[in-house]
Amino acid sequence: MRTLNAILDRFAHVVEIDTATLAPAVPLREVLDRFWPAVRPYRGRLSVVLVLAMIGPLLDALAISLYGRLVDDVLVPGNLAMLGPIAAAYVGLTVLGGIVGFGRSYLSAWVTEHLLFDLRNRLFGHLQSLPLEFFERARLGDTVTRVTDDVDELGDFLANGLAEGVSHVLKLVFFVGALFWIDARLAAISLIVAPPFWFIGRRFAARVKALAREQRARDGIVTTVVEESLGNAPLVQAYNGQVAAAAGFARETRSVMRTQLALERLRAGYAPFVNLIEVAGMLIVIGVGAVDLAQGRITLGGLLAFLAYLSQLYGPVRGLNRLWGEAVATSAAAERVIELEERRPAVTDPEHPIPLERVAGAIEFDDVYYRYPGGDRDALAGVSFSLAPGETLALVGQSGAGKSTATRLLLRLDDPGAGKIRFDGHDLRDVATRDLRDNVTVLPQEALFFDVPVREAIAYGRPGATEEEIVAVAKLAGAHEFIERLPQGYDTRVGQRGRSLSGGQRQRLAIARALLRDAPVLVLDEPTTGLDNENAAQILGSIRRLMAGKTTIMVSHDLHLVRRATRIVVLDRGRVVEEGTHVALMAAGGLYARLSLAHDAGGRRKAGGGRTEARGRGVEKIRRRATSRDVRRAGVAP
């Protein structure tokens, strides 16, 4: 046994993989218990497949028995009268076997494809419920591999494994029964190879599972490398990273190659062991059978039929061993699927949610605390503020102050650790997330789009919108003119993530989409970031139209936009440190005033080409002048 283990270890040798990339191991029985219920809707057709799987081995056994009759009743006595009936029986069995085989293959494929459809949609639907934090940390390529390749392997085994197992078992039953019917002593001798078959099969299967787990993980890593490299093609080319990207891809694919070769070595090494056992068993039977034939204890036809049954007997034994290997390999794919399914949504709807129609727009943060999983401090700590319907509130602060965290909680992408957020007086945890988000429009920092025509990109805000409505909001957003100049107008595809459009064009489309949605609450998350002054100025006009009549929370470093808020809340390290109007906060000379002065000074340096316009002035003199100027602006600001 030690020698066999050493040989197997040599066959299975491969470069080590970081165990952190492997999904937690799950016993095969638990895999079946978890996923077998998915097969239940197809029990009717699967039952037919099993019946056909039972008929197939019976037909094979009958065909072999005809072979023995052909030798003993036709060839040995030279009785050609029996040739016709036996030939006709052969033809009949062949035709019937073809019909049975076709029915089994097609029904198996039907069940497999429908089961794969269900499993893929079940997993993809579950992914849609996971928190944004999962997608921010997960390797996208690896997740895609789990939804596609791993589910394919799992579904194929669930749909076909049972039928194959039944077929192999029945072949064993029929062929062993035929062997004992022909000659019980020879049959008992022939079965001495069964324990070695089982023992070697289990040893190989254990190594196969270990390699299969590594293979599934490495496939996911390769897909991740491809997705990241191609998705960041502008960065790769700008920094001459093509060689490094190709080297990284080669390194990972080389690991995949080595793992696959190790797996193939293991599978190929299995064949000689099995063949040796088969030959040994066959030679023993031939030797004993030859003695029995010479002594008249068995006919030539009976011996030939026995050997034919015996040769067929090794097939299902080998098939069951192979099926066991496939089962343990499939469990490696199932473990990766289970790991995804075990991830729970960050929020869940209440059992009996409060109905939430179109809200008035009153929002209240009441002593809200929140800490990201694994964080060492609160992202929000005791945050409280409120908005009346139609009011505009700006959240201001340095990076990491908690501004975007507040908007995540408002959309209930996460729940506060303590405190409450209320919509029209209702705790967000008491309403359905779908109703909540139907009442909120988000204009994010990065305008995201699917690769669809412009028309569909805008209509994503409200599916089913008419052409007139789509064009109307495009005009309000200042997007209609550039859309008309596109090669196919509103039928032009925007490209993956909208990359066929400029930043300003994407933002105008996003504003048109938000205008079409027309929800009573609006969240602006850095809507002018990354735009030049001219584009930002043009888009500000569209944003003002979007804000009209809506309760608005804006997160922005652009203080030209912030000054238009009726109230400003300043956050610092997750806490509210200031609150008031732009004029009052400037006069107070606190954090907001410092941020505003830094913003204005940066704007002047940018406009002046970096000239030291403020050189020699004291900080207090800058603050007094800026405050005076901002007071005058506030008097005319809408």
ZIKA-V512544 format. One record per pair of residues at least 24 apart in sequence whose ideal C-beta (glycine too) atoms are under 8 Angstrom apart, sorted by the first residue. I is the first residue (numbers start at 1). J is the second residue. D is the distance in whole Angstrom. If there is no record, write none. Layout:
BEGIN
i,j,d
I,J,D
I,J,D
END
This chain:
BEGIN
i,j,d
4,200,7
4,203,6
5,203,7
7,269,7
8,203,6
8,204,7
8,207,5
8,266,7
8,269,8
9,207,8
11,207,7
11,262,7
11,265,5
11,266,5
11,269,5
12,207,4
12,210,7
12,211,6
12,262,6
12,265,7
12,266,5
13,262,6
14,211,7
14,214,7
14,258,5
14,259,5
14,262,4
15,255,6
15,258,6
15,259,8
17,214,5
17,217,6
17,218,7
17,255,7
21,217,5
21,220,8
21,221,7
22,213,6
22,214,7
22,217,5
23,213,8
23,216,8
23,217,8
23,335,4
23,336,4
23,338,7
23,339,4
24,335,7
24,339,6
25,213,8
25,335,6
26,331,6
26,334,7
26,335,5
26,338,6
27,331,8
28,327,6
28,328,6
28,331,5
31,330,8
31,331,5
31,334,4
31,335,8
31,338,7
34,334,8
34,338,7
35,119,8
35,154,7
35,158,6
35,334,7
36,158,7
38,115,6
38,118,6
38,119,6
38,122,7
38,158,7
39,111,8
39,115,6
39,158,6
39,159,7
41,118,8
42,111,5
42,114,6
42,115,7
42,159,8
45,107,5
45,110,6
45,111,5
46,111,6
46,159,8
46,162,7
46,163,8
48,103,7
48,107,6
49,104,6
49,107,5
49,108,5
49,111,7
49,163,5
50,162,7
50,163,6
50,166,5
52,100,5
52,103,5
52,104,4
52,107,7
53,104,6
53,163,5
53,164,8
53,166,5
53,167,4
53,170,7
54,166,7
54,167,8
54,170,5
55,100,5
56,97,7
56,100,6
56,101,7
56,104,7
56,167,6
57,167,6
57,170,4
57,171,4
57,173,8
57,174,5
57,175,8
57,316,8
58,170,7
58,174,6
59,93,5
59,96,6
59,97,5
59,100,7
60,97,8
60,171,7
60,174,8
60,312,7
61,171,8
61,174,4
61,175,6
61,178,6
61,309,8
62,93,6
63,90,7
63,93,5
63,94,8
63,97,8
64,178,7
64,305,6
64,308,5
64,309,6
64,312,7
65,178,7
65,305,7
66,90,6
66,93,7
67,301,8
67,304,7
67,305,6
67,308,6
68,182,8
68,301,4
68,302,6
68,304,6
68,305,3
68,308,8
69,301,7
70,301,7
71,300,6
71,301,3
71,304,5
71,305,8
72,299,5
72,300,7
72,301,3
72,302,7
73,301,8
75,301,8
76,299,8
76,300,6
76,301,7
104,163,7
108,159,6
108,160,5
108,163,6
111,159,5
112,155,6
112,156,6
112,159,4
112,160,6
115,155,5
115,158,6
115,159,5
116,151,7
116,152,6
116,155,4
116,156,7
119,151,5
119,154,7
119,155,5
119,337,8
120,147,6
120,148,8
120,151,5
123,147,6
123,151,6
123,337,6
123,340,6
123,341,7
126,340,7
126,341,6
127,340,7
129,345,4
130,343,6
130,345,6
130,346,8
131,345,7
131,346,3
131,347,8
131,413,6
131,414,6
132,408,7
132,413,5
133,346,7
133,372,7
133,373,7
133,414,8
134,343,6
139,220,7
139,221,8
139,224,4
140,224,7
140,227,5
140,228,8
141,220,7
141,221,8
141,222,8
141,223,3
141,224,3
141,225,7
141,226,6
141,227,4
141,228,7
142,220,3
142,221,7
142,223,6
142,224,5
143,220,8
143,340,7
144,223,6
144,227,7
145,216,8
145,219,5
145,220,4
145,223,5
146,220,7
146,336,5
146,337,6
146,339,8
146,340,6
147,340,8
149,216,8
149,219,6
149,333,7
150,216,6
150,333,4
150,334,8
150,336,5
150,337,5
151,333,8
151,337,6
153,329,8
153,330,6
153,333,4
154,330,6
154,333,5
154,334,5
154,337,6
157,326,6
157,327,7
157,330,4
161,323,6
161,326,7
161,327,7
161,330,8
164,319,7
164,323,6
165,320,7
165,323,6
167,316,8
167,319,8
168,316,4
168,317,8
168,319,4
168,320,5
168,323,7
169,316,7
169,320,7
171,312,7
171,313,8
171,315,7
171,316,4
172,313,7
172,316,5
172,317,7
172,320,8
175,309,5
175,310,8
175,312,6
175,313,4
175,316,7
176,313,7
178,305,8
178,309,5
179,306,6
179,309,5
179,310,7
179,313,7
182,298,8
182,302,5
182,305,6
182,306,5
182,309,7
183,289,8
183,292,7
183,297,8
183,298,6
183,302,7
183,306,6
185,288,8
186,285,6
186,288,6
186,289,6
186,292,7
186,298,8
186,306,6
189,284,6
189,285,6
189,288,6
190,281,6
190,284,8
190,285,5
190,310,5
190,313,7
192,281,7
192,284,7
193,277,5
193,278,7
193,280,7
193,281,4
193,314,8
194,317,7
196,277,5
197,274,7
197,277,6
197,317,5
197,318,8
197,321,7
198,321,8
200,270,7
200,273,5
200,274,7
200,277,8
200,321,8
201,270,8
201,320,8
201,321,3
201,324,6
201,325,7
202,324,7
204,266,6
204,267,8
204,269,8
204,270,5
204,321,8
204,325,6
205,321,8
205,324,5
205,325,5
205,327,8
205,328,5
206,328,7
207,266,6
208,263,7
208,266,6
208,267,7
208,325,5
208,328,6
208,329,6
209,328,4
209,329,6
209,331,7
209,332,6
211,259,6
211,262,6
211,263,5
211,266,7
212,263,7
212,328,7
212,329,4
212,332,4
212,333,8
213,332,4
213,335,7
214,259,5
215,256,7
215,259,5
215,260,6
215,263,6
215,332,8
216,332,5
216,333,6
216,336,6
217,336,8
218,252,7
218,255,5
218,256,5
218,259,6
219,256,6
220,336,7
221,252,5
221,255,8
222,249,8
222,252,5
222,253,6
222,256,6
225,249,5
225,252,5
267,325,8
270,321,8
274,314,8
274,318,6
274,321,8
278,314,5
281,310,8
281,314,8
282,307,7
282,310,7
282,311,7
285,310,6
346,413,7
346,414,5
346,415,7
347,412,5
347,413,7
347,414,7
347,415,5
347,429,8
347,433,6
349,432,5
349,433,6
349,434,8
350,429,7
350,430,6
350,431,8
350,432,8
353,430,7
353,431,5
353,432,4
353,435,7
354,426,6
354,430,5
354,431,5
355,435,7
356,423,7
356,424,8
356,426,7
356,431,5
356,432,7
356,435,4
356,436,6
356,439,7
357,435,8
358,439,7
358,520,6
359,423,6
359,424,5
359,439,5
359,520,6
359,521,7
360,389,4
360,424,6
360,520,7
361,387,7
361,388,8
361,389,4
361,390,6
361,424,8
361,520,5
361,521,5
361,550,7
361,551,3
362,386,7
362,387,7
362,388,6
362,389,5
362,422,8
362,423,7
362,424,5
362,425,7
362,551,7
363,387,5
363,410,7
363,421,8
363,422,7
363,423,6
363,521,7
363,551,6
363,553,7
364,420,8
364,421,7
364,422,4
364,425,8
365,406,7
365,419,7
365,421,6
366,419,5
366,420,5
366,421,7
366,422,7
367,418,7
367,419,4
367,420,8
368,406,8
368,409,7
368,416,5
368,418,7
368,419,4
368,420,7
368,421,6
369,416,6
369,417,5
369,418,4
369,419,6
370,405,6
370,409,6
370,414,7
370,416,5
370,417,5
371,417,6
372,405,8
377,573,8
377,574,7
378,417,8
378,574,5
379,405,4
379,574,5
380,405,6
380,406,6
380,409,7
380,416,7
380,574,5
381,573,8
381,574,5
381,575,5
382,419,8
382,575,6
382,576,8
383,419,8
383,571,7
383,574,7
383,575,7
383,576,6
384,419,8
384,576,7
385,569,5
385,576,7
385,579,7
387,551,5
387,553,7
387,567,8
388,551,8
389,520,8
389,551,6
390,549,6
390,550,7
390,551,6
391,551,6
391,552,8
391,566,5
391,567,7
392,547,6
392,551,8
392,552,4
392,554,7
392,564,7
392,565,5
392,566,5
392,567,8
393,552,7
393,553,5
393,554,7
393,565,6
393,566,7
393,567,5
393,568,7
393,569,6
394,553,8
394,554,5
394,555,8
394,556,7
394,561,8
394,562,4
394,565,4
394,567,7
394,568,5
394,569,7
395,553,7
395,554,7
395,555,5
395,569,6
395,571,6
396,556,8
396,559,8
396,562,6
396,568,6
396,569,7
396,570,5
396,571,7
396,592,6
396,595,7
397,570,6
397,571,4
397,572,6
397,591,8
397,595,8
398,572,7
398,595,7
400,573,7
401,571,4
401,572,6
401,573,7
401,574,7
402,571,5
402,573,8
402,574,4
402,575,8
403,555,4
403,571,6
404,525,6
404,555,6
405,574,8
406,553,8
406,555,8
406,571,8
407,442,8
407,523,5
407,525,6
407,553,7
407,555,6
410,440,7
410,523,7
410,553,7
411,436,7
411,437,6
411,440,6
411,442,7
411,523,7
412,436,6
412,437,8
423,521,8
438,519,7
439,519,5
439,520,6
439,521,6
440,519,5
440,521,5
440,522,8
440,523,6
441,514,5
441,517,5
441,518,7
441,519,4
441,521,7
441,522,5
441,523,7
441,546,8
441,550,8
442,514,8
442,523,5
442,525,7
443,510,6
443,511,7
443,514,5
443,522,7
443,523,7
443,524,5
443,525,7
443,527,5
443,543,8
443,546,7
444,510,7
444,525,5
444,526,8
444,527,8
445,525,5
445,526,4
445,527,7
445,529,5
445,530,8
447,498,6
447,503,8
447,506,4
447,507,5
447,509,7
447,510,4
448,497,6
448,498,7
449,494,5
449,495,8
449,497,6
449,498,4
449,506,7
449,509,7
450,494,8
451,493,6
451,494,7
451,495,6
451,496,5
451,497,8
452,493,6
452,494,7
453,488,8
453,490,7
453,491,5
453,492,6
453,493,6
453,494,7
454,483,6
454,486,7
454,489,8
454,490,5
454,491,7
454,492,5
454,493,8
454,494,6
454,509,7
455,490,4
455,491,7
457,494,5
457,498,7
457,509,6
457,513,7
458,509,6
458,512,5
458,513,5
458,516,6
459,513,8
459,516,7
460,513,6
461,512,8
461,513,4
461,514,6
461,515,8
461,516,4
461,517,4
462,516,5
462,517,6
462,518,7
465,516,6
469,516,6
470,512,8
470,516,7
473,512,5
473,513,8
473,515,4
473,516,5
474,509,8
474,512,5
476,512,7
476,515,6
476,542,7
476,545,6
477,508,5
477,509,7
477,511,4
477,512,4
477,515,6
477,542,5
477,545,8
477,546,8
478,508,5
478,511,8
478,538,6
478,539,7
478,541,7
478,542,5
479,505,7
479,508,4
479,509,6
479,511,7
479,512,5
482,508,7
503,530,6
503,531,6
503,535,7
504,531,6
504,532,8
504,535,4
504,538,7
504,539,7
507,531,7
507,535,8
507,539,6
508,539,7
508,542,7
511,539,7
511,542,5
511,543,7
511,546,6
514,546,6
515,545,7
515,546,6
519,550,8
520,550,6
520,551,6
521,550,7
521,551,5
521,552,8
521,553,8
522,546,7
522,547,6
522,550,4
522,551,7
522,552,4
522,553,7
523,552,8
523,553,5
523,554,8
523,555,8
524,552,7
524,553,7
524,554,4
524,555,7
524,556,7
524,561,8
525,555,5
526,555,6
526,556,6
526,557,7
526,558,8
527,554,8
527,556,7
527,561,8
528,556,7
528,558,5
528,561,6
529,556,8
529,557,7
529,558,8
544,638,7
557,599,7
558,599,8
559,595,7
559,596,5
559,599,5
559,600,8
563,630,7
563,633,7
563,634,7
563,637,6
564,637,6
564,638,7
568,592,7
570,595,8
581,634,7
582,630,6
582,634,6
583,630,7
583,631,6
583,634,5
586,626,7
586,627,5
586,630,5
586,631,8
587,627,6
589,623,6
593,623,6
593,626,8
593,627,7
596,626,7
596,630,7
597,622,6
597,623,6
597,626,6
600,626,6
END
